[in-house]
Amino acid sequence: LLVLHPTYSLLLVESDPCCWNRWIRSVKNTENLFNTDGFQMIVGRVFATEDPVIRCRAIKMLMSSGGVTQHIRNPIWDYCADLLKEIDINRYVSITEREVAIYQTEEGKIRDEMRDLYAKCKERIEPLTFAIEGDPLGSAKHVQLMIGVVVPLLRSPLVSSLAHRAFRAFRDAAFQPCEDYLHELILHCSVRVLNSAYTNAAWSEELLATQLERTVALLGGKFLKAFTERWPL
C-alpha cells in the first residue's frame, strides 16, 4: 500500500499510528520482506513525503515500534546519515548575523537564499531528530552524526535552533530527567561550551564557569553513589 499509494498510506498512519505494526505482524516470513528492494523503496517513500509533520511522525513511529520493526531501524539510520552528508556545514557556519537579519525581512535575494538554505537543512536534520526520539538506545551507535554534523551546525546563526533540537534528542537518549536538573545542566553547559548561536536565555544567565562547576559536582556525586552501591566499602 505504501509503495502504490504513499500519501494515502502515510495519512492513514497519521490517523492510526498502529496500522503499519498490525500489517507487519500479519506478514509471514518477514525476514524476506525486509531484504527486498521493495522495502528499500518503502523507506524511500517515507523520507520523500512532502508533509514534514507526517514524515517525521512516521519515522518516529517506525523507530519506536519494536518487535519485527527493529529491522527497519538500520535502513532509517542509514538514510539519516546520507541526508546529513548533503549538508554543506562550512556554508552554514559562515553565515553571518547580518545575513540572518536580512533573512527575516520580507523580500530580497539574500533572504531567498537563506530561506532555501534553512529549508534544505531542516529537511535533512529533522528526520535525525525524530529517529533519535524513536530509537534512543540505537542512537548511541550513531553518535558520529552528532559530532560530525550537529555540533558544527550549532554555530550557525541560521540553523542553530534545528541543531539544538537534534543535540537535545541525543541528550535525552543518554540522560533521564532527574530532580536535580542534571540533564538540563548537561545540555545547556554543553551548547554554551560549543559556542552555540542558539541558547536558552534562562539557562544562560549564570556564569558558564559556575554552571560547569555545578555540573561536574553533580556528575561526580552520582558516580560516587553508583560506585559505592555497586562496590560497597
N, C-alpha and C positions, 0 to 999 in steps of 0.2 A: 504493500500500500504506500509506503514512504517513497519508494523508487518511482512508482507510477504517478502518484498524486502527493507530492511533498508538502504543498501548502495545506491541503485538507488534513493530511496526517498530523502535521505539527499543530494545527489549530485544534484538532481532536485532543492532542496531548495537553494543550493549554486548558481545556475544559475537564479532562480526565487524565491526570498525570500517570495513573497506574495502567493505562490501556496497553502501552508497549510491554510492560512487565508481564501482564497476563498473556499477551500474544507470544512472547518469548518462551514462557513456561509451557505453552501448549505445543511448541515445536519439538519434534523428535529429532535426535541426532544433531544437537545444537553445535557440536564441535565443527561439523562440516559447514554449517550455516556461517559461522564466524570466520571461516577460512576461504570464503568465496570472494570473487571480485565484486559481486553484488553487494556484499556487506560493506566493502570499502566505499561503494557508491552511496550507501545509506548514510555513512558518516559524512561524506562529502555534501550530501543534501542538507544535513543538519547545519553545517557551517555556512552553506550557501543561502540559507533562509534570510530574506531581506529584513524581516521584522526582528530587531535586536532583542526585544523582550522575549519573544517566543524562542529565538535561537539560544539565548543564554539560559533560559529556564529548562529547555530540552537538554542542554549539555549538563547542567547541574543534576537534573533528574537521572540521566543515564549514568553519571558518575557515582551517584549515591545509592543506586538500586540494590547492589549486592547480588548474591546468587550467580546465575549464569551470566548476568550482565557484566561480571568482572572482566569478561573477555573484551568488552567494549572499551575499557579504560585505556589500555595501551595505545590503540589507534587514535583516541581523542587526545591523549598527551602528545603523541607524535604530531598530530595536526596543529596543536597549540604551538609546539616548538617550531614547526615550519612557518607558521604565521608570524611569529616573533622575529624570525630570520629576515623577514621582509622589511622590518623597521630600520630606517637609517638613523641610528642612535646619535651619531655626530651631528646630523642636521637638526634634530630636536634639541640637543643640548646647546647648540649655537644660537638658538632663538633668543632674542633679547626681550626685556620687559617692554621696550618701546614697540616692538612688533606685536606683542600680545595686546598692548593698549590699542593699537590700530585694528587688531582682530576684533576687538569689542565694539568698534564703530559700525555704522550702518552700511557703508559701502567702501569700495576701493580694491585695487589689485592685490595689495598685501593681505587685506582681510580675506579675500577669496582664497589666496594661497594658504593662509593659516587655517582657515576653516577646513580646507581639503586635507591638510596635514593632520589636524585634530581628528577628523572623521576616520582617516586611514588608521591612525594609531588606536583609536577606540575600538574599531572593528577587529583589530588583531590582539589587543590586550584583554578585552572583556571576556572572551572565551576562556583564557587562562584563569582569570579570577573565579569564574563560576566552576571551572574544572577543579580548582583547589577546594572550593567550598563543598563540592560534591564528593571529593575523594581526598580528604585531608591527610590520611595516612599515606596514600600514594604520592602526595606532593613532596615528601621527603626525598624521593628518588629523582626529583626534577628541580632541586634547589639551584642548579646551574642556571635555570631560566630567571630566577630572582637575581642572582649575582651578575649575570651577563647582560640582562636586558632591563629588568625592573629597577634595579638600583641606579644605573646611569640615567634612566628617564626621570627619576625623582628630581634631578637638577634642571629639568626643562620647565620653564615657566608656563609653557603651553599645555603640557600633558602631565604635569607633576601630580595632579589630583587623581588621574587614571592610574598612574604607577603607585600612588599611595594606597589606593584601594587594593591593588594586587599584593602589595607588600603587607598590608593588614591581613589579607587572607592567609598568606604564609605564616604570619604571626599567630593567627587564630588556630592554625593547624598544629603549631608547636606548643602553645601556652594556653591552658584553660583559664577562664575568668576566675579571679580569686578576690577575697575580701580586701586584701592589702593593695589591690590595683597594680600588682607587679606586671601583669600582662600589658597594661596601658603604659606603664613606665618604660617597658622594653620597647614598645612600638615608638613612642614619641621621642625617647632618647636616641633611638637608632636613626630615625629620619632626620633629627637635628644634627647628629654627628655626620650623617651622609650629605649634609647641605641640601636637603630637600627644599625646593621652591615652595611647596605646599606644606604647611604645618597647621596644627590645631592651635589657635591662639590661646585658648585656656590652658593648654599644656606647655606653652612656650614662655609663660611669664617668669617662671623660676629660672635662675641661673643654670646653664647647662651643666657646669661642674658640680653644682649641688644636686641636681637631678641624677647625674651619673653616680654620685656617691651613694644616694639613697637606693638606686637600682642595684648596685654592686652589693650593698649591705643586705638587702632583702634576698638576693640570689644566694649570697653566702650563708645566710641563716637557713634557707630552705635546703641547701646542700648539706649543711651540718646536721640538720634534723633528719634528713633521709639517710645520711651515713650512719648516724647513731642508732636509728631504728633498724637498719639492716645489719650492722655490726655493733651491737651494744657493748659498752666497756665492761 
